Amino acid sequence: MKRITKILLCVLCAVAAVLCVAAACFMLLKKQSGTTANSAASGASVSVYGKVSDFDYANFDYSEGLDDNGHWTGIRALDYVTLPDDVSALPLSKADIEPTETEIQTQIDTLLNQYATTQNITDRAAQSGDTVNIDYSGAVDGVAFTGGTATGYDLSSHTFIDGFEDQIIGHNIGDTFDVTVTFPEGYGDSTDAEGNTITLSGKEAVFSVTLNAITQSVVPTLTDEWVETNFAASDDLHTADALRQYFDRALYANNLDNAAMDYLLTNSTFKEVPTQITSYYIRMFLNYHSQLATQYGMELDAYAQAKGYADADAMLADSDAYFEHLAKQDLVFQAIAEQLDITPTPEQIDSANSSYADTYGAQRSMLNALQLAVLDKVEESAVIS
């Protein structure tokens, strides 16, 4: 288990919302119209940095624009950012860094859930929390609509529109029954078999559902034996207490990274942010999502709509603050390296190369090594009280 840090190479590659390849799966997901909470909050349908068409993202290179030292080519970061005077002795709060028992338990619960097994249920009706395999066919005003039919679909909790799953509870394997739901206001339109528009927003729909199978997740219990079986060989962890101590250390390191970066970003003054850096992260973002869209057999606009945006431009605009944050973070790291003359150690370079170089290139790998070196330096001299 490696040290957890805030430096994530694919920091824009947040886990994508679960999207199904089949169009049927898109239609019943809790999709909203282009006025989602996120896009509405952004207040813009086009990014302040430009439209999607303004960026060459198809051939994005993770090492493009970076030199062999992990610095942004042609950029002296200290020309763009003024660091706080106490950069060599950051005043950090112990309360922000030391993990709580709740945080540790949350990590353990998450780990246990990752090792959950699936058990087939044959002797009872479906209950809340089960995963069910169903066939369904829906209609609005008696007319079947595109995306309203699927066969052998595995449905887990809180996936479909409100009310759908509740009406499966209590039914047994082999039952065929009707589920009646109302699509939320603002839900996107569909089409009938002839391609005519079918309005779903605010409409009642009736689905004929057949329950094929029921399964439930079985989460293991944290015991010394379980830890020994799963983590002795790979991580030299042999007891439940050792696992808790690991998460205590890992959370402390992660919280320290976050506290240090939050302080630096809050207390640094930025004259401007070079578009070279924001454009880099925009192209990374668009390249990542365009690859996902291709996997689902969709154009980028259709993919964005499936995620609840009006189009790809709106999806991009919703992340404007994210791009600025990432660019400022890179500037701070590089400025500290320039001011304190920090370079990564051979060990830090080798560690970064083993994880990133083959996939992301030597220069991006060096940037990660440099940022780790900067964090180590400022954390070693931080004043924690």
C-alpha positions as CSV (number, residue, x, y, z in Angstrom):
1,M,0.0,0.0,0.0
2,K,1.6,3.2,-1.2
3,R,1.6,6.6,0.5
4,I,-1.6,8.5,-0.4
5,T,-0.9,12.0,-1.7
6,K,-3.0,14.8,-3.2
7,I,-0.8,14.6,-6.3
8,L,-2.8,12.5,-8.7
9,L,-1.5,12.1,-12.2
10,C,-4.9,11.7,-13.7
11,V,-6.4,14.2,-11.3
12,L,-9.0,15.1,-13.9
13,C,-9.9,11.4,-14.4
14,A,-12.4,11.3,-11.7
15,V,-14.5,8.1,-11.7
16,A,-17.0,8.6,-14.4
17,A,-20.6,8.1,-13.7
18,V,-21.6,4.5,-14.5
19,L,-22.8,4.6,-18.1
20,C,-24.2,1.6,-20.0
21,V,-23.2,0.8,-23.5
22,A,-26.8,0.0,-24.4
23,A,-29.0,3.0,-25.0
24,A,-31.6,1.3,-22.8
25,C,-29.5,1.8,-19.8
26,F,-29.2,5.5,-20.3
27,M,-32.8,6.2,-20.4
28,L,-33.8,5.1,-16.9
29,L,-30.8,6.4,-15.1
30,K,-31.3,9.4,-12.9
31,K,-30.4,11.7,-15.8
32,Q,-31.4,15.3,-15.7
33,S,-31.7,17.9,-18.4
34,G,-28.9,20.4,-19.2
35,T,-29.9,22.4,-16.2
36,T,-28.3,20.1,-13.7
37,A,-27.2,21.4,-10.3
38,N,-23.6,21.4,-11.5
39,S,-24.1,23.1,-14.8
40,A,-26.6,25.5,-13.4
41,A,-24.2,26.5,-10.7
42,S,-21.5,27.2,-13.2
43,G,-23.7,29.9,-14.6
44,A,-22.2,29.4,-18.1
45,S,-22.8,27.1,-21.1
46,V,-19.3,27.9,-22.5
47,S,-16.0,27.8,-20.7
48,V,-14.2,31.0,-20.0
49,Y,-11.3,29.3,-21.7
50,G,-13.2,28.7,-24.9
51,K,-15.3,26.1,-26.7
52,V,-14.5,22.4,-27.0
53,S,-13.7,23.0,-30.7
54,D,-10.9,25.4,-29.7
55,F,-8.8,22.6,-28.2
56,D,-6.8,19.9,-29.9
57,Y,-7.4,17.1,-27.5
58,A,-7.5,14.0,-29.8
59,N,-3.7,13.5,-29.6
60,F,-3.1,14.8,-26.1
61,D,0.4,14.0,-24.8
62,Y,0.8,14.0,-21.0
63,S,4.4,15.1,-21.2
64,E,3.7,17.9,-23.7
65,G,4.8,21.3,-22.4
66,L,7.0,19.9,-19.7
67,D,10.8,19.9,-19.6
68,D,13.2,17.2,-18.4
69,N,13.2,18.8,-14.9
70,G,9.4,18.5,-14.5
71,H,9.0,22.3,-14.9
72,W,6.6,23.9,-17.4
73,T,8.6,24.8,-20.5
74,G,9.3,28.6,-20.8
75,I,7.5,29.4,-17.5
76,R,9.2,30.8,-14.4
77,A,6.6,30.2,-11.8
78,L,7.8,32.9,-9.5
79,D,6.9,35.5,-12.2
80,Y,3.3,34.4,-11.7
81,V,2.9,33.7,-8.0
82,T,4.1,35.2,-4.8
83,L,4.5,32.6,-2.1
84,P,3.7,33.2,1.6
85,D,6.6,34.4,3.7
86,D,6.3,31.3,5.9
87,V,6.7,28.8,3.1
88,S,9.7,27.2,5.0
89,A,7.7,26.9,8.2
90,L,4.0,26.4,7.3
91,P,1.8,26.8,10.4
92,L,-0.6,23.8,10.3
93,S,-3.3,22.7,12.7
94,K,-2.9,19.3,14.3
95,A,-6.7,19.0,14.3
96,D,-6.7,19.2,10.5
97,I,-4.2,16.4,10.2
98,E,-4.7,13.7,12.8
99,P,-7.3,11.3,11.6
100,T,-10.4,10.5,13.6
101,E,-11.6,7.1,14.5
102,T,-14.5,7.7,12.2
103,E,-12.2,8.4,9.3
104,I,-10.2,5.3,10.0
105,Q,-13.4,3.2,10.2
106,T,-14.7,4.6,6.9
107,Q,-11.5,3.5,5.2
108,I,-11.8,0.0,6.7
109,D,-15.5,-0.2,5.7
110,T,-14.6,0.8,2.2
111,L,-11.9,-1.8,2.0
112,L,-14.2,-4.5,3.3
113,N,-16.9,-3.6,0.8
114,Q,-14.3,-4.0,-2.0
115,Y,-13.9,-7.6,-0.9
116,A,-17.6,-8.3,-0.7
117,T,-18.8,-11.5,-2.4
118,T,-22.2,-12.1,-4.2
119,Q,-24.7,-14.6,-2.9
120,N,-27.6,-15.8,-5.0
121,I,-30.9,-15.6,-3.2
122,T,-33.6,-18.1,-4.1
123,D,-35.7,-18.5,-0.9
124,R,-37.2,-15.0,-0.4
125,A,-38.6,-12.0,-2.1
126,A,-36.5,-9.0,-3.2
127,Q,-35.5,-6.7,-0.4
128,S,-34.0,-3.2,-0.2
129,G,-30.3,-3.4,-0.9
130,D,-30.4,-6.4,-3.2
131,T,-29.2,-6.5,-6.7
132,V,-31.9,-7.8,-9.1
133,N,-31.7,-9.0,-12.7
134,I,-34.7,-7.9,-14.6
135,D,-36.3,-7.6,-18.1
136,Y,-38.3,-4.5,-18.6
137,S,-40.3,-2.8,-21.2
138,G,-41.8,0.7,-20.7
139,A,-44.4,2.9,-22.4
140,V,-45.7,6.4,-22.1
141,D,-49.3,6.9,-23.0
142,G,-49.2,3.4,-24.4
143,V,-46.3,4.1,-26.7
144,A,-42.9,2.3,-26.3
145,F,-39.9,4.6,-26.3
146,T,-36.3,4.2,-27.1
147,G,-34.3,3.3,-24.0
148,G,-37.3,2.0,-22.2
149,T,-36.6,-1.7,-22.9
150,A,-33.8,-4.0,-21.7
151,T,-33.2,-7.7,-21.1
152,G,-31.1,-9.2,-18.3
153,Y,-30.3,-5.9,-16.7
154,D,-28.6,-6.0,-13.3
155,L,-30.2,-3.3,-11.1
156,S,-28.8,-2.2,-7.8
157,S,-30.1,0.4,-5.3
158,H,-30.4,4.1,-6.1
159,T,-29.8,3.6,-9.8
160,F,-33.1,4.2,-11.6
161,I,-35.5,7.0,-11.3
162,D,-37.3,7.4,-8.0
163,G,-40.0,4.8,-7.3
164,F,-38.9,2.2,-9.8
165,E,-36.8,0.1,-7.4
166,D,-39.3,0.4,-4.5
167,Q,-41.9,-1.4,-6.6
168,I,-39.7,-4.4,-7.1
169,I,-39.3,-5.1,-3.4
170,G,-41.6,-7.9,-2.3
171,H,-41.6,-9.7,-5.6
172,N,-40.1,-13.2,-6.2
173,I,-38.0,-14.7,-8.9
174,G,-40.2,-15.4,-12.0
175,D,-42.8,-12.7,-11.1
176,T,-44.0,-10.4,-13.9
177,F,-45.6,-7.2,-12.8
178,D,-46.1,-3.5,-13.7
179,V,-44.0,-0.7,-12.3
180,T,-45.5,2.8,-12.6
181,V,-43.3,5.8,-12.3
182,T,-43.3,9.5,-13.2
183,F,-40.3,11.0,-15.0
184,P,-38.9,14.1,-13.2
185,E,-39.4,17.5,-14.7
186,G,-36.6,18.4,-17.1
187,Y,-36.0,14.7,-18.1
188,G,-34.7,14.5,-21.6
189,D,-37.0,13.5,-24.5
190,S,-36.9,10.1,-26.3
191,T,-38.3,8.8,-29.5
192,D,-40.7,6.0,-30.6
193,A,-39.9,3.3,-33.1
194,E,-40.5,5.7,-36.0
195,G,-38.2,8.3,-34.6
196,N,-41.0,10.6,-33.4
197,T,-40.2,12.6,-30.3
198,I,-41.6,11.2,-27.1
199,T,-41.7,13.7,-24.2
200,L,-40.8,12.1,-20.9
201,S,-40.5,15.1,-18.7
202,G,-43.2,14.9,-16.0
203,K,-44.9,12.0,-17.8
204,E,-46.2,8.8,-16.2
205,A,-44.7,5.6,-17.6
206,V,-45.7,2.0,-17.1
207,F,-43.1,-0.7,-17.2
208,S,-43.7,-4.4,-17.5
209,V,-41.0,-6.0,-15.4
210,T,-39.9,-9.7,-15.0
211,L,-37.7,-10.5,-12.1
212,N,-35.1,-13.1,-13.2
213,A,-32.7,-13.3,-10.2
214,I,-31.9,-11.8,-6.8
215,T,-28.4,-11.5,-5.3
216,Q,-27.1,-9.8,-2.2
217,S,-23.7,-8.5,-1.3
218,V,-21.9,-10.3,1.7
219,V,-19.3,-8.1,3.3
220,P,-16.5,-9.9,5.2
221,T,-15.9,-9.3,8.9
222,L,-12.6,-7.7,9.9
223,T,-10.5,-10.3,11.7
224,D,-6.9,-11.1,12.1
225,E,-7.4,-14.1,9.8
226,W,-8.9,-12.0,7.1
227,V,-6.1,-9.5,7.2
228,E,-3.5,-12.3,7.2
229,T,-5.1,-14.0,4.1
230,N,-5.4,-10.8,2.0
231,F,-2.5,-8.5,3.0
232,A,0.3,-10.6,4.6
233,A,2.1,-11.4,1.4
234,S,1.5,-8.1,-0.4
235,D,1.8,-5.5,2.4
236,D,3.2,-7.4,5.5
237,L,0.0,-6.8,7.4
238,H,-1.1,-9.6,9.7
239,T,-3.7,-8.4,12.1
240,A,-6.8,-6.1,12.3
241,D,-4.9,-3.8,14.5
242,A,-2.0,-3.5,12.0
243,L,-4.5,-2.6,9.3
244,R,-6.0,0.1,11.5
245,Q,-2.5,1.5,12.2
246,Y,-1.8,1.4,8.4
247,F,-4.9,3.5,7.7
248,D,-4.0,5.8,10.6
249,R,-0.6,6.5,9.0
250,A,-2.0,6.8,5.5
251,L,-4.7,9.2,6.5
252,Y,-2.2,11.3,8.5
253,A,0.0,11.6,5.4
254,N,-2.9,12.4,3.2
255,N,-4.3,15.0,5.6
256,L,-0.9,16.6,5.9
257,D,-0.6,16.8,2.2
258,N,-4.0,18.4,1.9
259,A,-3.4,20.8,4.8
260,A,-0.1,22.0,3.3
261,M,-1.5,22.5,-0.2
262,D,-4.6,24.2,1.1
263,Y,-2.5,26.6,3.1
264,L,-0.2,27.3,0.2
265,L,-3.0,27.9,-2.3
266,T,-4.9,30.1,0.2
267,N,-2.0,32.3,1.1
268,S,-0.2,32.6,-2.2
269,T,-0.9,35.6,-4.5
270,F,-1.4,34.9,-8.2
271,K,-0.7,37.6,-10.7
272,E,-2.2,35.5,-13.5
273,V,-2.4,31.9,-14.6
274,P,-0.7,30.9,-17.8
275,T,-3.1,29.6,-20.4
276,Q,-0.4,27.1,-21.3
277,I,-1.2,25.2,-18.1
278,T,-5.0,25.6,-18.1
279,S,-5.1,24.5,-21.7
280,Y,-3.0,21.4,-20.8
281,Y,-5.6,20.3,-18.2
282,I,-8.5,21.1,-20.5
283,R,-7.1,18.9,-23.2
284,M,-6.4,16.2,-20.7
285,F,-10.0,16.4,-19.5
286,L,-11.5,16.4,-23.0
287,N,-9.2,13.5,-24.2
288,Y,-10.2,11.4,-21.2
289,H,-14.0,12.0,-21.7
290,S,-13.8,11.6,-25.5
291,Q,-12.2,8.2,-25.0
292,L,-15.0,7.2,-22.7
293,A,-17.5,8.5,-25.3
294,T,-15.8,6.4,-28.0
295,Q,-16.0,3.3,-25.7
296,Y,-19.8,3.8,-25.4
297,G,-20.1,4.4,-29.2
298,M,-21.2,8.0,-28.7
299,E,-20.2,11.5,-29.9
300,L,-18.9,13.8,-27.2
301,D,-22.0,15.9,-27.2
302,A,-24.2,12.9,-26.7
303,Y,-22.0,11.6,-23.9
304,A,-22.2,15.0,-22.2
305,Q,-26.0,14.9,-22.5
306,A,-26.0,11.4,-20.9
307,K,-24.1,12.9,-18.0
308,G,-26.8,15.6,-17.6
309,Y,-25.3,18.5,-19.6
310,A,-26.7,20.4,-22.6
311,D,-23.6,19.5,-24.6
312,A,-19.9,19.1,-24.4
313,D,-19.3,22.8,-24.1
314,A,-21.5,22.9,-21.0
315,M,-19.7,20.0,-19.5
316,L,-16.4,21.8,-20.1
317,A,-17.7,25.0,-18.6
318,D,-18.7,23.2,-15.4
319,S,-15.0,22.4,-14.7
320,D,-13.6,25.9,-15.2
321,A,-12.7,26.3,-11.5
322,Y,-11.1,22.8,-11.5
323,F,-8.7,23.8,-14.4
324,E,-7.8,27.0,-12.6
325,H,-7.2,25.1,-9.3
326,L,-4.9,22.5,-11.0
327,A,-2.9,25.2,-12.8
328,K,-2.4,27.2,-9.6
329,Q,-1.4,24.1,-7.8
330,D,1.3,23.4,-10.4
331,L,2.5,27.0,-10.2
332,V,2.9,26.8,-6.4
333,F,4.8,23.5,-6.6
334,Q,7.2,24.9,-9.3
335,A,7.6,28.2,-7.5
336,I,8.6,26.5,-4.3
337,A,11.0,24.3,-6.2
338,E,12.5,27.5,-7.8
339,Q,12.7,29.4,-4.6
340,L,14.1,26.6,-2.4
341,D,16.2,25.0,-5.1
342,I,14.4,21.6,-4.7
343,T,15.0,18.7,-7.0
344,P,13.8,15.2,-6.5
345,T,16.0,12.5,-5.2
346,P,17.0,9.5,-7.3
347,E,14.7,7.4,-5.2
348,Q,11.7,9.8,-5.8
349,I,12.5,9.8,-9.5
350,D,12.7,6.0,-9.7
351,S,9.4,5.7,-7.8
352,A,7.6,8.1,-10.1
353,N,9.1,6.4,-13.2
354,S,8.0,3.0,-12.1
355,S,4.4,4.2,-11.8
356,Y,4.0,6.7,-14.5
357,A,6.8,6.9,-17.1
358,D,5.8,4.1,-19.4
359,T,2.2,5.4,-19.7
360,Y,2.5,9.1,-19.3
361,G,6.0,9.9,-20.4
362,A,9.3,10.9,-18.7
363,Q,8.5,14.6,-18.3
364,R,5.1,14.0,-16.7
365,S,6.7,11.4,-14.4
366,M,9.4,14.0,-13.5
367,L,6.7,16.6,-12.6
368,N,5.2,14.0,-10.2
369,A,8.6,13.3,-8.6
370,L,9.2,17.1,-8.3
371,Q,5.9,17.7,-6.6
372,L,6.5,14.9,-4.2
373,A,9.9,16.3,-3.4
374,V,8.3,19.8,-2.7
375,L,5.7,18.3,-0.5
376,D,8.3,16.4,1.5
377,K,10.4,19.5,2.0
378,V,7.6,21.8,3.1
379,E,6.1,19.2,5.4
380,E,9.4,18.4,7.1
381,S,9.7,22.0,8.1
382,A,6.0,22.6,8.9
383,V,5.1,23.8,12.3
384,I,2.2,21.6,13.5
385,S,0.4,22.7,16.6
